[in-house]
């Protein structure tokens, strides 16, 4: 436990040094910060929007704004949370813009689930990188199912036919695979 | 635990069904535990949807850096005096003009790709400025006719079509006479072409090597005034301290060509192993248009001579064969694809976790078991060649060994592509794909491919048996048979693209 605490303290010190260098205009230092924080910011955004195609643009904009406003950050150790708050603001604006462009009735269920999300902030983990590793731990049929559904864009019906299973079997499996991935991410891979 | 009814409701909701959404509101309001589960399912659904289209961490970081560098100035360094603002405005104009003249100008376009994923597409225009290649190989044709072949991971900066800076990675430049003078700078060397083809490699410390493949180039360290002229088969290294040294030429270190467009309708052989047991004849039919308009059945053989077929197991598509690694294999009369002609071999393989090294040779083979005359795909059984359990492409005394450990008792899709030609070489003309992704190799031999079909000892295509196991009565011979599952064997007379291979893996067909 002591070792882990020391390790975290070292990480935090290192991060502060890189933030200070980046504030002085060192682009290589900022590149390092982006490479260290990108998975966290992208995971944060991805989990909060159904517009997955916009996540990279928003994440990129967050870092560009962070670079431009770095002089206003007074506590170097707060860099991670600060970038996330920039991302959060950009996402809120993005949702407002989407609502103006395509007005829909308020989504009560989404609001209820969002409450849940805020009650359990788990943004300390770079979930995107962990997810990629956890996917590889699934067995072959699970990997295949998720690949066809999420990458190849199969509908549930096409997926059912491709996998040769009943509808309820397929939906149970999808639920189970997601649960397994969540457990794997929570374990830290 | 989510009930089957709830799971169906959740999937409908995640797929955008409004009725399912209404139905779930009540459930969520009355059942806090269900609410937690649904929130987790939705978050993971969104994360998965994103993860399957997200760029790699390196590519994302590179894109951020490009945007940041395109900004005129960092806010942290602004000064708000009026005269400074005026100067800054002027600077912004100058920078804008500079960028308009440089970064927005196309220097060329991507002509071929192999294994690069979704980041780039053939025909895509390349502008002056930074260019990153995280995976695979890319061929870029510049507007002055220079053809560059890049090997990942590569980071470079195009100043214009006549000059680039290679910060990391490997490239080969083919420079036509009209583009003589084309220059490549690295952190430790300056290279100017004098009408030629040359390879440059830069490692992550900035040290570089230059190998002249044809013609002539001149090279110097950045701090030096004097150039040295180099000719074919000359090579120089430059360390991070800009010290130049003479090194041995290694022309085969560089990938010099990528597969072009494949034939519109390739000829192929296909064994699905789904037709066994129908007539107990111990043969497996060959489907597809055939090669040379002929298809070839696969005949089960055993050392005992009783033609007992291998066991059948559930495959990636339908049934598959399971070789016992002791005494059984499949014979065909297909002589194979000879010389340095292009070919693609694709199949699914399942390697048991308790796989023993002597059970690696060979999944599929043909040709002559003599130096460089064979074509045999195996699971690497020899420590001396590289890590055990990886895919191995061997020609006898030369081989490529991959890096993915296949000993996990799961089905993996394997495709080996040789794009032929006079210079077809194991080290530079073979691409391996595992589960649709370009496989990095642990090690590659430098050896021309010349598969021998016409020698009296040459053997036609076999599956499950080592090509070098000649005498069935020799019980002392080790490494005789392959142990594991094999399904959907395809053999094409052309070099398939990664897109083809992914389609084959996904649909078990090229025509769907």
Interface residues (C-beta under 8 A of the other chain):
Chain A: X23 X25 X27 X30 X31 X34 X35 X38 X39 X42 X43 X46 X47 X48 X49 X50 X52 X53 X55 X56 X59 X60 X63 X64 X67 X68 X69 X70 X71 X107 X108 X109 X112 X113 X116 X117 X127 X128 X129 X131 X132 X135 X139 X140 X146 X147 X148 X150 X151 X152 X155 X156 X167 X168 X170 X171 X172 X174 X175 X178 X179 X181 X182
Chain B: X2 X4 X7 X8 X10 X11 X13 X15 X21 X24 X25 X28 X29 X35 X36 X38 X39 X40 X41 X42 X43 X44 X45 X46 X47 X48 X49 X50 X51 X52 X53 X54 X55 X57 X58 X60 X61 X63 X64 X65 X67 X68 X69 X71 X74 X75 X76 X77 X410 X411 X412 X506
